[in-house]
Amino acid sequence: MPRRKMKVCTVTGIETTENNFYANQNHVKAVDNLRRSTNATKDQLQRMFNTVNSY
């Protein structure tokens, strides 16, 4: 069984498979979905996830 390629999301810091990323992007698809639904910027989401990860 081949090993899946993993990648780290620059916004959340979570390591997940490359299937969860759009091509040529460094953040997961879920971040784009969250960004679109909340009208938040990528930087705002990154700050939020950094705050959550620090607790």
C-alpha positions in Angstrom: 0.0 0.0 0.0 1.6 3.3 -1.1 2.0 6.1 1.5 -0.1 9.2 1.0 1.7 12.4 0.6 1.2 14.7 3.5 1.2 18.5 3.6 0.9 21.1 6.3 -1.8 23.8 6.0 -0.3 27.3 6.4 -3.5 28.6 8.1 -4.4 25.9 10.5 -1.1 24.2 11.1 -2.7 20.8 10.6 -0.9 18.1 8.6 -3.2 16.3 6.2 -3.1 14.5 2.8 -2.6 16.5 -0.4 -6.1 15.5 -1.5 -7.5 18.1 1.0 -5.7 21.0 -0.9 -6.5 22.8 -4.1 -3.7 22.7 -6.6 -1.0 25.3 -6.0 -2.5 26.3 -2.6 -0.9 26.0 0.8 -4.2 25.9 2.8 -6.9 23.2 2.9 -10.2 23.4 1.0 -12.0 23.8 4.3 -10.3 27.1 5.0 -11.6 28.4 1.6 -15.1 27.2 2.5 -14.9 28.9 5.9 -13.5 32.1 4.4 -16.3 32.3 1.8 -19.1 31.7 4.2 -17.8 34.1 6.9 -16.3 36.8 4.6 -13.2 36.6 6.7 -9.7 37.0 5.2 -7.1 34.3 5.1 -5.0 36.4 7.6 -7.9 36.7 10.0 -8.5 32.9 9.9 -4.8 32.3 10.4 -4.8 34.6 13.5 -7.8 32.7 14.9 -6.3 29.3 14.4 -3.0 30.4 15.9 -4.9 31.7 19.0 -6.8 28.5 19.3 -3.7 26.4 18.9 -1.9 28.3 21.7 -4.4 27.1 24.3 
